[in-house]
Amino acid sequence: MFGNATTALMERTGMGAAYRDATGSSLYTVEAHVRYLREVALGAELQVRTRVLARDAKRLRLWHELDADGRLAATEELMCLHVGADGTLPFPDGVAAALDALADPDVDAPEHAGRSISPLGANGTVVPRPPT
């Protein structure tokens, strides 16, 4: 679902199949953080909302939320790079403008955006393995 949502964002902002074929450029996910919050029943009505959290010349930070039957079921935060045959490259002006139009700097990032995976144990200590 989240992969389809990223593809839809690419289509909407001018990085669809025709762009990828013509330029050899696309988004490449370099980091992803997925949280599964609840089970999704077979046949559930699914909806994904996507937000552009931030971007710079070559990087894009996305946030996806998956609702199942109207309840939040999962989230995904992505850090993507715009890449071509010769490595990373800046977004074209039209793509950059389309991405900027989807960002809302007046809305705070979601509470869990930017968080890392929690360490094991109390106060960040690693829980020792039980003796074998």
N, C-alpha and C positions, 0 to 999 in steps of 0.2 A: 504494500500500500504506500509506504513512504517513498519507495523508488518511483512509483507512478506519479506521486505528488511532485517530486523533484523534476521529473520529465515534463509534467504539465507546466511547472514554473518556467522551465527552459523554453517551451513552446510559446508561452505568454509573453516572454521578454525578448524574443527574437533569436533564441539559440536552439531552434527546432531542427528537425532532420535536414531541411534544405540548407540551413546555416552550417551545420556540421559537415555536410557533404561538400559545400562550396569552400569552406575555410580549413577543414581538418581540425577545427577547434571545438572544445567542449568543456564541460565542468568535470573535474576529477575530485572525488571525495577523499580528503586526506585525514579526516577525523570524524567519528560519529559516536554519539552517546544516545542510546535507546533505553527508555524506561517502559517496561510492561507493567501496567498498573492494575489491570483486571482481565479476567478471561473474557473472550469474545465468543458468543454462542454462534453455532452454525445458522446462517440465515439472518444474522443481525444486520440492521441497516447501518452502513459505515459512511463516515464523512471525515475528510482530512482538511484541516485548515493549515495554511502555510503563511509564515511571516518572514520577511527579510529583516533580520536583526541588525545587520551592518554589512558594509562592503568597503573595500578600498580598491585600488586600481586593478588588482589581480585576484583578490580573495572575496569570498561570499560566505556569510554566516546565516544559516537558515534554521528555522524552528517549525517543526510539523507537530500537530496534535491530531490524534485519531479518536474520534467519538464513535462509540458503538451504541446504537439505540439511544442517542442523546447523552451518553455518559462518557467522560474521558476514560479511554482505555490504554493509551500509550502516547509517548512523546518521543521525538527524535530531534537532536540538535546536530547540525552538520557544519563542518568547515570545508569549503570547496575552493579549489583553484581553477582558474581559467587557463587551460593549456592548449597548445598547438604542437605541431610536429617538432618545433625547436625549443620546447619548454614552456614555462609560464609566460603569459602575455597579458597586457591590459585589456579590459573589456572594451569593445567598440563603443563609441559615444552613444549610439542608439540603445544598445543593450544596457549600458550604465544608467541611462535616463529611465529606462523601463524598470530596472531594479530599484532605483531610487524612488520611483513613484509607488512602489509596493512597501517601502519602509515608512514607518511612522515614528519619527524621533520624539514625539510628545507622549508616546505610550511606553511605559517601563517594560523591560525585557521580562519574560516569564520568570517566576521565582526560581525554578530549577536550571535556568539557562546558565551556562558557564561553569557548572559544578563538575567536579571529577568524581570518579568512583570512590565511595567511602572506604576508608581503611578498615581492616579487620581488628577487632579487639577494642578495648576502652582507650580513649585518649590517643588514638592513632597507633597503639602498640599492636604488634602482630601476635596473635594467639599462637602459643607453641603447639606443635603437633604432639598428639598423645604418644606415649612410648609404644613401641611395637613388640 
